[in-house]
Amino acid sequence: MLEVMDKKATSGAQFVDGLLSEAVERAEGMLACPIERTLAGTMDDDGFSNLERLEMSPLAEDQLLALALRLASEPGRHGCLRDALAGQFHAAPTSFAIEAQRRAVLSGAEGGRLPTGAARDAVDALAGKLKGHAAPDLSEALAHYAALYADLWCNPRIGAPLAVRRVMLAMVTLLYERSAAWPAPTRRPVRRFARGRL
């Protein structure tokens, strides 16, 4: 049992590390282009910058990219952006900061209800993307996302506004449900042949 739990923990850590690496790669690509670098922080006619639009998305990849861009633009920042972003997740925020964020998110939910419609749309988009990328085990991938969102919605280090965090919270249950409902990948039985035969 402990061995199975260790494998799941390792698999989950590799999943998060992969998302962090992808966010850093995207951020560095944007920052390497002078035009995109300028556009990231420039206000559009609607009063929002591209960076703020990323933070208004419930998708984890957008939140991680926004955080990477913010870290990269910090004055006097030294060292590797990958290490800086990883440090935001491998060193947990204080329990006080997390609890304050939780209360802020939950206190604003109208009648205690979460925006399940918006959350379902986001989960549908995520599942569609995973299917398009031919994820080897969609059920496992969705479970990894559920575990990530369970930590991400109340993480004070991301810039998501409260309304977006409520969508992310609602996504946790939907992702776990979708993961449990998705059939495990079928494995073909290994056929053994006599020596010398095909």
N, C-alpha and C positions, 0 to 999 in steps of 0.2 A: 504493500500500500504506500509506504514512504517513497519507494522508488518511483511509483507512478506520479505521486505528487511532485517529486523533484523534477521529473521529466516535463510536467506541465508548467512548473515554475520557470524552468530553463527555456521552454518553448515560448512562454509569455514574455520573458526578458528579451529574447531574440526578436520577437515581433515588435516590441517597443523600440529596441535599438534600430531596427530597420526603418521604422517611421521617423525616428530622429535623424538618421543619416539622410533619408529622402528630403526632409525639411531643410537640412543644412545645404544639401546639394542645390535645391531650388532657390534658397535664399542667396547663396553665393553666385548662382547664375544670374539672378536679378541684379545683385549689387555690382556685378562685373560689367553690366550694361549701363552706361551713364544715363540714358533716357529712362530706363525702368527704375533705376535708383532714385531719380528725381520724382518720378510719378508715384512711387510707393508712399511718399509722405506729403504729396501735393493735394490740396483740397480740390474737389471737383465742384461743379455747379450745385450739387445737392448738399454740399457741406461736409462730405465724407471723403477721406483719402482711401487709396487702394488698401492700405494697411488696416484701416478701420473696417473696411468691408470684409476683409479676411476674418476679423474678430467678430463680425456679425454672422458668420457662418457657423452652423452647428457641427460641421465636419471636422474631425480631429486633425486631419492633414492641414486644413486651413489655419486652425488655431496654432499648431506647431510651427507652421511657416511664419505666421505673424509674430510669434514669440522669438523665433530665430532672427527675424528682421529687426525687432526691437533691441535684442541683445547686441546685434552687429552695429547698431547706431549709437550705442551707449558711449558717451565721451570717455576717453581714457581707457577703453577696453583693451586688454592685452590677451594674447593667447589664442588658442584654437576655438573657433565658433562651435565646433562639434562638442568639445569638452564643456563649453559654457552652457550649451543647451542641455546636454546630458546631466550636468550638475543641477539643473532646475528640477529634474525628476528623480535622480538617484539620491538626492538629499531632500527629504520630505520637508514641507513647510511645517511650522509649529502647529500643534493641535489647536491652539487658540485661534490662529489665523484661519484654519480650515473650518472650525466651528462657526466663526463669525461669518464666513462666506456661506455656509450651509443655511444659517438663520436668515441671512439677507435674501437668499434665493427662495426659500420656502415661505417666508413671511409675505412675499409679494404674489404668491400663487392665488388666483381668485377662487375663493371657496375651497382652497386646498387642492384644486384641480390643476393638472399639468397639461400643456398643449400637446396632447397625444396625436392630433392630426398632423401637425408639423413634424413631430418626431417620426411618425410612420412614413411620411414622405422622405425624410432624411435616411431612414433605415432602408427603404426601398431603393433609393439612389445608391447607397453604399453596397447593398447586396447585388445590385445590377452591375456595379463597377467590379466587384469581386468575381462575379460570374464571367464578365468580359475578359478579365485577366486570367481566367482558368485557374482559380485557386484550387490546389490539390484537395483540400478538405474544407469546404465552405462552412460546415458546422463549427469546426475548430476556429476558423478565422473569425467568424461572428462572435464566438465566445471570447476570443482575445479582445475584440473591439468592445464587447460588453464590459470586460474587466477594466479596460483602459478608460471608458466613459465613466465607470463607477468612481474612479479617482479624479478624472479630469473636470467634471462639472463643478466641483467645489474647490478646485485648485486655485488659490489666490494669485498664482503667478501668471496665469493666462489673462488676456485682456477682454474676454467675452463679457458682454453686458448681461445683466440679470435675466432678461427675457430669453436670451440664447442659452444660458445655463439651464433654464427650466426645460427647454427642448432637449438638451443633452442629458438631463436627469431622466426624462421620460424615455429616452432612447435606451437606457440601461436595461429596463425590463423587456422592452420590445426585442432588443438584440439577443438577450438570453432566451426568450421564447422562440425567436426565429432559429437560433442555434439548435435548440432542443428538437424543433420540428423538422429540421433538415435531415434527410437520410444520410447516414454515414457512407463514405465512399465504398463501393463494392470492390472487393478484391478478387481477382480471378484465381481459382485454385491452381496450385503449382502442379503441372503434369509431369510425372516421372516416367521416363522411357527406359526400356532395357538397353544395355550397352550395345552400341552398334546399330540401333534403330532410330529413326526419326519420328 
